[in-house]
Amino acid sequence: AAMSPFTAWIMLKGMETLDIRMQAQSARALALAQWLQDHPVVARVHYPGLASHPQHELAQRQMDGPGSLISFEVKGGVAAGTTLLDNVELMTLAVSLGGIETLIQHPSSMTHAAMPRAQRLEAGITDGLVRLAVGCEDGDDLLADLTQALEKVEVAEPVKVG
């Protein structure tokens, strides 16, 4: 298969700015990941740019930057994940990588919804897992969008017995 001349031209034009786009997206992703790890509704953040990531040192040795993909777990399971996604305004609800727009998705209610829960959990796909592919939008705008959406997530307090 061969691409059309127009497709080849578009690809070459995109390659000209790939490095600066990836640097910008990685910087925005790191700032969001650092903010998310301290958020009370977030149980855990998976991002190799964070010192708390189990392979942080390996990522620093092997990569020029931590990339633009963040996974994080919201407290409250499926309901919390879907509430978050229902309330983002700037981020697009979609599954993809490599674009310039920020995409967000909730695997347990989207890409892995047909997978039995026990298998999802065994694969590390918790009910509250959210995948965020950070784009080139303004970092403050992305932070504001996550802030307002996470404010709408209600996490029930555990019932104390005795």
Summary of the structure (lengths in Angstrom):
residues: 162
radius of gyration: 17.5
end to end distance: 68.2
largest distance: 72.0
contacts: 444
relative contact order: 0.17
helix: 43%
strand: 13%
